[in-house]
Structures are given as C-alpha cells and as structure tokens.
Amino acid sequence: MCYVFCFLSKESIINRSFIHPIYLFLFSIIEFKIMTFNNNSIKVNIESWFIPMDILMIICTGFVVIVALIFVIIIILDKTFRTVPMMLLCNSFLSELIFGCIMLSMAIFTLKNDLKQIEYEDSFCIFRGYMSYSISAVRSHSYLLQSIYSYISIIYPSNINYQSFRFQFLLICLTWFISIIHPLPFLLTNQIKYNVDNQICHMHFQSSLFIFYTCFLSYLNPITIIIIIYFKLVRYVQKMNKVIIPTNQLLRAQRELIMVRRIIILVIVLITLGLPYTILFLMSFFTDPPKYYFRIAFLSVDLSLACVIMALFQFTDSIKIFLIQKINKWTFQLL
C-alpha cells in the first residue's frame, strides 16, 4: 500500500470521487507518519571518533553480558553452589548482567543514531536512563551485602539467624527495592532528558543536587561501609592472632578477610575507572563540561564493567575450577 501512494499526489486522489474518502484518509495517515518521523529524526553532525567509541562500548558490554550470564546459569543450575555465599555472589553477577544489558542497549542506540546521523529519541530512552541509575545502586549494594555477610561470619559466628539463607535473601530483596525506587525523583521532576550531542538519555551534570543524591546512595555510602568493614576485620583478625583460639575459627576469619579484601580491589577498580565521570561531574560546579562529556564518562563505565567481571572471575575460585574441569572433560570427550 505504501508503494502505491508514492506515485499518487493528494490532488489525484481527491479527483477520484467514488473512492476518495478512503484514499484520502489513508494518505493523511501516511503523510502524518512521514512528517512525524522527519520531525523526530533531524540530521546532526558527528565526529570521526564516535563510531569507533560506540563499537568499543558494545564490545565491552557484550563481553560482560555473555560472561555474567554464564556465571549466573552455572550458579543456578549446579546444586553444589546453592549456599548463602554463592547466593550473594550470584546477586552480584545478576546485577552486573542486567547493568551490562542496559549499557549495551544504550551503546547500540547511540551507534544507530550516529550511523544515521539523526536526532531521535526512542520510546525506551528514558527507561534506560532510569534503570542505569537503579541497577548501578544494586551493583554497589551487592558487594556491600557480601562484606556484611563476611563481617557477621567472623564477628558473630554463633549467630546463625543473620547468616541464614532467608535473612540474606531478605536483605537482597530490600536492596533491590530501595535501589530501584531511588531514582523516582529524577523521573517525576523530568530530570532524565535526551541529550542529542551524546545520543543518550541521562541527567545533566548541572542537576548537581540530584547527581550528588544518587552518587551518595549508589557509591559513596556502600563503598564507605565496605572500607570500614574491611579495616574492622583486619583489626579483629590481628587480635585473634594474639590470643589462643581454635585453628578452624582463625582460618575461617582469614578466609573471610581475603574475600572482603577482594571486594576492596573491585571497589578500587570501580573508583579508578570511574574517575573520568567523577572529574567531569566536579568540573560542572565551576564550568560547563565538554560537549561530549557523557560519551567520555560512559566509555569509562563500560571499561570498568569489563574489568570488574574479569576480576570477579579471577577471584571466584569455585566457579573457575568448575569451568576448567568442564572444559577439560569436553576436550577429553572430543579427543
């Protein structure tokens, strides 16, 4: 039908008096759609480095999604991994998976608009921006929950209730709920907007109060608590070395301390690779940030995602051993 109308003018349709009401109605709809698309897809200029940067972000986030999905499937399906620590680890992998999917969707959207050189906001743009804030908070709090569990295991080893599957699962649900609803003020006050220069829907850095609010809830608060827990555990384990205690209790405390130390390393990776975002945010207090500041900031976020997922694999000995055994078994069967 669309191709027929391409060869018909509006006047020629109107001259066909016996059928012109139907044709005129359909022609008006097509004409309205074309005008709407043209209004929503204004041509824009792009820089030469946009496309390579978009592709790099897609590669990083695609890698994160694939690896995190494999880990989540392994933990869910293998019965040997159905323990409280593995549930908390699965929560971290799940948050990385969902956050990776969101960032991948953003990168694909940006690449499409850059390739077409258009100004176009799709129906999921605001939703992606909202969820990026939500799941970012879930990620940080998932590592906080692992640290809290290690702290309880060392300081209160006899308190089984706080170490139970039910209690830890309740904490997971609570952090997800708080993290998902915390960006609601951004949505209700229309702070998340489409930025044509960066081809993304996000809050402008000029919204300093809202940015500080989400940075505090998503990063500063959980990271500060993780660091405090680590130093308290270090002091506690040092005191344990000076007194006579059962060997198994000391070994368990040292093992949990190593786990928290690994979380600290992940936090350091997040902070280091997230520096461009932080620097650009602090710049906005004194001067206007660069025109393409979101592209620079989100590239650092995607790179940190890839680094974190590789570090998680390196630190998770049980999954690493499981994968090596499976790969060796499949290789043996093929040979």
Contacts in CASP RR format, 6 or more apart in sequence:
PFRMAT RR
TARGET T0000
AUTHOR 0000-0000-0000
METHOD contacts of the structure
MODEL  1
MCYVFCFLSKESIINRSFIHPIYLFLFSIIEFKIMTFNNNSIKVNIESWF
IPMDILMIICTGFVVIVALIFVIIIILDKTFRTVPMMLLCNSFLSELIFG
CIMLSMAIFTLKNDLKQIEYEDSFCIFRGYMSYSISAVRSHSYLLQSIYS
YISIIYPSNINYQSFRFQFLLICLTWFISIIHPLPFLLTNQIKYNVDNQI
CHMHFQSSLFIFYTCFLSYLNPITIIIIIYFKLVRYVQKMNKVIIPTNQL
LRAQRELIMVRRIIILVIVLITLGLPYTILFLMSFFTDPPKYYFRIAFLS
VDLSLACVIMALFQFTDSIKIFLIQKINKWTFQLL
1 26 0 8 1.000
2 30 0 8 1.000
5 26 0 8 1.000
5 27 0 8 1.000
5 30 0 8 1.000
8 23 0 8 1.000
8 27 0 8 1.000
10 24 0 8 1.000
10 27 0 8 1.000
10 31 0 8 1.000
13 20 0 8 1.000
13 23 0 8 1.000
13 24 0 8 1.000
13 27 0 8 1.000
14 20 0 8 1.000
14 24 0 8 1.000
16 23 0 8 1.000
40 119 0 8 1.000
40 120 0 8 1.000
40 121 0 8 1.000
41 116 0 8 1.000
41 118 0 8 1.000
41 119 0 8 1.000
41 120 0 8 1.000
42 118 0 8 1.000
42 119 0 8 1.000
43 117 0 8 1.000
43 118 0 8 1.000
43 119 0 8 1.000
44 117 0 8 1.000
44 118 0 8 1.000
44 119 0 8 1.000
44 196 0 8 1.000
45 117 0 8 1.000
46 114 0 8 1.000
46 117 0 8 1.000
47 292 0 8 1.000
50 114 0 8 1.000
50 295 0 8 1.000
51 111 0 8 1.000
51 114 0 8 1.000
51 115 0 8 1.000
53 295 0 8 1.000
53 299 0 8 1.000
54 107 0 8 1.000
54 110 0 8 1.000
54 111 0 8 1.000
54 114 0 8 1.000
55 111 0 8 1.000
56 299 0 8 1.000
56 302 0 8 1.000
57 103 0 8 1.000
57 107 0 8 1.000
57 110 0 8 1.000
57 298 0 8 1.000
57 299 0 8 1.000
57 302 0 8 1.000
58 104 0 8 1.000
58 107 0 8 1.000
58 108 0 8 1.000
58 111 0 8 1.000
60 302 0 8 1.000
60 303 0 8 1.000
60 305 0 8 1.000
60 306 0 8 1.000
61 100 0 8 1.000
61 101 0 8 1.000
61 103 0 8 1.000
61 104 0 8 1.000
61 107 0 8 1.000
61 302 0 8 1.000
61 305 0 8 1.000
61 306 0 8 1.000
62 100 0 8 1.000
62 104 0 8 1.000
63 306 0 8 1.000
63 309 0 8 1.000
64 96 0 8 1.000
64 97 0 8 1.000
64 100 0 8 1.000
64 103 0 8 1.000
64 104 0 8 1.000
64 305 0 8 1.000
64 306 0 8 1.000
64 309 0 8 1.000
65 97 0 8 1.000
65 100 0 8 1.000
65 101 0 8 1.000
65 104 0 8 1.000
67 309 0 8 1.000
67 310 0 8 1.000
67 313 0 8 1.000
68 93 0 8 1.000
68 94 0 8 1.000
68 96 0 8 1.000
68 97 0 8 1.000
68 100 0 8 1.000
68 309 0 8 1.000
69 97 0 8 1.000
71 90 0 8 1.000
71 93 0 8 1.000
71 312 0 8 1.000
71 313 0 8 1.000
71 316 0 8 1.000
71 319 0 8 1.000
72 90 0 8 1.000
72 93 0 8 1.000
72 94 0 8 1.000
72 97 0 8 1.000
74 81 0 8 1.000
74 319 0 8 1.000
74 322 0 8 1.000
74 323 0 8 1.000
75 81 0 8 1.000
75 86 0 8 1.000
75 89 0 8 1.000
75 90 0 8 1.000
75 93 0 8 1.000
75 319 0 8 1.000
76 90 0 8 1.000
78 322 0 8 1.000
81 90 0 8 1.000
81 318 0 8 1.000
81 319 0 8 1.000
84 149 0 8 1.000
84 163 0 8 1.000
84 164 0 8 1.000
84 165 0 8 1.000
84 168 0 8 1.000
85 146 0 8 1.000
85 149 0 8 1.000
85 259 0 8 1.000
86 318 0 8 1.000
87 165 0 8 1.000
87 168 0 8 1.000
87 169 0 8 1.000
87 172 0 8 1.000
88 142 0 8 1.000
88 145 0 8 1.000
88 146 0 8 1.000
88 149 0 8 1.000
88 168 0 8 1.000
88 172 0 8 1.000
89 146 0 8 1.000
89 316 0 8 1.000
91 142 0 8 1.000
91 145 0 8 1.000
91 172 0 8 1.000
92 139 0 8 1.000
92 142 0 8 1.000
92 143 0 8 1.000
92 146 0 8 1.000
92 312 0 8 1.000
93 312 0 8 1.000
95 135 0 8 1.000
95 138 0 8 1.000
95 139 0 8 1.000
95 142 0 8 1.000
96 139 0 8 1.000
96 305 0 8 1.000
96 308 0 8 1.000
96 309 0 8 1.000
96 312 0 8 1.000
98 131 0 8 1.000
98 135 0 8 1.000
98 138 0 8 1.000
99 132 0 8 1.000
99 135 0 8 1.000
99 136 0 8 1.000
99 138 0 8 1.000
99 139 0 8 1.000
99 305 0 8 1.000
100 305 0 8 1.000
102 128 0 8 1.000
102 129 0 8 1.000
102 131 0 8 1.000
102 132 0 8 1.000
102 135 0 8 1.000
103 132 0 8 1.000
103 298 0 8 1.000
103 301 0 8 1.000
103 302 0 8 1.000
103 305 0 8 1.000
105 124 0 8 1.000
105 128 0 8 1.000
106 128 0 8 1.000
106 129 0 8 1.000
106 132 0 8 1.000
106 200 0 8 1.000
106 298 0 8 1.000
107 298 0 8 1.000
107 302 0 8 1.000
109 122 0 8 1.000
109 125 0 8 1.000
109 128 0 8 1.000
109 199 0 8 1.000
109 200 0 8 1.000
110 198 0 8 1.000
110 199 0 8 1.000
110 200 0 8 1.000
110 295 0 8 1.000
113 119 0 8 1.000
113 120 0 8 1.000
113 199 0 8 1.000
114 199 0 8 1.000
119 196 0 8 1.000
121 194 0 8 1.000
121 201 0 8 1.000
125 194 0 8 1.000
125 200 0 8 1.000
125 201 0 8 1.000
126 187 0 8 1.000
126 192 0 8 1.000
126 194 0 8 1.000
126 201 0 8 1.000
128 201 0 8 1.000
129 192 0 8 1.000
129 200 0 8 1.000
129 201 0 8 1.000
129 202 0 8 1.000
130 183 0 8 1.000
130 186 0 8 1.000
130 187 0 8 1.000
130 192 0 8 1.000
132 202 0 8 1.000
133 182 0 8 1.000
133 183 0 8 1.000
133 186 0 8 1.000
133 214 0 8 1.000
133 218 0 8 1.000
134 179 0 8 1.000
134 180 0 8 1.000
134 181 0 8 1.000
134 182 0 8 1.000
134 183 0 8 1.000
135 179 0 8 1.000
136 214 0 8 1.000
136 218 0 8 1.000
136 219 0 8 1.000
137 175 0 8 1.000
137 178 0 8 1.000
137 179 0 8 1.000
137 182 0 8 1.000
137 214 0 8 1.000
137 217 0 8 1.000
137 218 0 8 1.000
138 175 0 8 1.000
138 176 0 8 1.000
138 179 0 8 1.000
138 180 0 8 1.000
140 218 0 8 1.000
140 219 0 8 1.000
140 222 0 8 1.000
140 223 0 8 1.000
140 270 0 8 1.000
141 175 0 8 1.000
141 178 0 8 1.000
141 179 0 8 1.000
141 222 0 8 1.000
142 172 0 8 1.000
142 175 0 8 1.000
143 222 0 8 1.000
143 226 0 8 1.000
143 263 0 8 1.000
143 266 0 8 1.000
143 267 0 8 1.000
144 175 0 8 1.000
144 222 0 8 1.000
144 225 0 8 1.000
144 226 0 8 1.000
145 168 0 8 1.000
145 171 0 8 1.000
145 172 0 8 1.000
145 175 0 8 1.000
146 259 0 8 1.000
146 260 0 8 1.000
146 263 0 8 1.000
147 225 0 8 1.000
147 226 0 8 1.000
147 229 0 8 1.000
147 230 0 8 1.000
147 260 0 8 1.000
147 263 0 8 1.000
148 171 0 8 1.000
148 229 0 8 1.000
149 163 0 8 1.000
149 168 0 8 1.000
150 229 0 8 1.000
150 233 0 8 1.000
150 256 0 8 1.000
150 257 0 8 1.000
150 259 0 8 1.000
150 260 0 8 1.000
151 229 0 8 1.000
151 232 0 8 1.000
151 233 0 8 1.000
151 256 0 8 1.000
151 260 0 8 1.000
152 159 0 8 1.000
152 162 0 8 1.000
152 163 0 8 1.000
153 163 0 8 1.000
153 252 0 8 1.000
153 256 0 8 1.000
154 233 0 8 1.000
154 236 0 8 1.000
154 237 0 8 1.000
154 252 0 8 1.000
154 253 0 8 1.000
154 256 0 8 1.000
154 257 0 8 1.000
155 236 0 8 1.000
156 162 0 8 1.000
157 249 0 8 1.000
157 252 0 8 1.000
161 167 0 8 1.000
179 217 0 8 1.000
179 218 0 8 1.000
182 214 0 8 1.000
182 217 0 8 1.000
182 218 0 8 1.000
183 192 0 8 1.000
183 214 0 8 1.000
185 191 0 8 1.000
185 210 0 8 1.000
185 213 0 8 1.000
186 192 0 8 1.000
186 203 0 8 1.000
186 210 0 8 1.000
186 214 0 8 1.000
189 210 0 8 1.000
191 203 0 8 1.000
191 204 0 8 1.000
191 207 0 8 1.000
191 210 0 8 1.000
192 201 0 8 1.000
192 202 0 8 1.000
192 203 0 8 1.000
193 201 0 8 1.000
193 202 0 8 1.000
193 203 0 8 1.000
193 204 0 8 1.000
194 200 0 8 1.000
194 201 0 8 1.000
195 201 0 8 1.000
195 202 0 8 1.000
195 204 0 8 1.000
195 294 0 8 1.000
197 291 0 8 1.000
197 292 0 8 1.000
197 294 0 8 1.000
198 292 0 8 1.000
198 293 0 8 1.000
198 294 0 8 1.000
198 295 0 8 1.000
200 294 0 8 1.000
200 295 0 8 1.000
200 298 0 8 1.000
202 294 0 8 1.000
203 210 0 8 1.000
203 211 0 8 1.000
203 214 0 8 1.000
205 211 0 8 1.000
205 280 0 8 1.000
205 281 0 8 1.000
205 283 0 8 1.000
205 284 0 8 1.000
205 289 0 8 1.000
205 293 0 8 1.000
206 284 0 8 1.000
208 284 0 8 1.000
208 285 0 8 1.000
211 281 0 8 1.000
215 281 0 8 1.000
219 270 0 8 1.000
223 267 0 8 1.000
223 270 0 8 1.000
223 271 0 8 1.000
226 260 0 8 1.000
226 263 0 8 1.000
226 264 0 8 1.000
226 267 0 8 1.000
227 264 0 8 1.000
227 267 0 8 1.000
229 260 0 8 1.000
230 260 0 8 1.000
230 261 0 8 1.000
230 263 0 8 1.000
230 264 0 8 1.000
233 253 0 8 1.000
233 256 0 8 1.000
233 257 0 8 1.000
233 260 0 8 1.000
234 257 0 8 1.000
236 253 0 8 1.000
237 250 0 8 1.000
237 253 0 8 1.000
237 254 0 8 1.000
237 257 0 8 1.000
240 249 0 8 1.000
240 250 0 8 1.000
240 253 0 8 1.000
241 250 0 8 1.000
262 311 0 8 1.000
262 315 0 8 1.000
265 311 0 8 1.000
265 315 0 8 1.000
266 308 0 8 1.000
266 311 0 8 1.000
266 312 0 8 1.000
266 315 0 8 1.000
269 304 0 8 1.000
269 307 0 8 1.000
269 308 0 8 1.000
269 311 0 8 1.000
270 304 0 8 1.000
270 308 0 8 1.000
272 304 0 8 1.000
273 300 0 8 1.000
273 301 0 8 1.000
273 303 0 8 1.000
273 304 0 8 1.000
273 307 0 8 1.000
274 297 0 8 1.000
274 300 0 8 1.000
274 301 0 8 1.000
274 304 0 8 1.000
275 300 0 8 1.000
276 296 0 8 1.000
276 297 0 8 1.000
276 299 0 8 1.000
276 300 0 8 1.000
277 297 0 8 1.000
277 298 0 8 1.000
277 300 0 8 1.000
277 301 0 8 1.000
280 289 0 8 1.000
280 290 0 8 1.000
280 293 0 8 1.000
280 296 0 8 1.000
280 297 0 8 1.000
283 289 0 8 1.000
290 296 0 8 1.000
313 319 0 8 1.000
313 320 0 8 1.000
314 320 0 8 1.000
END
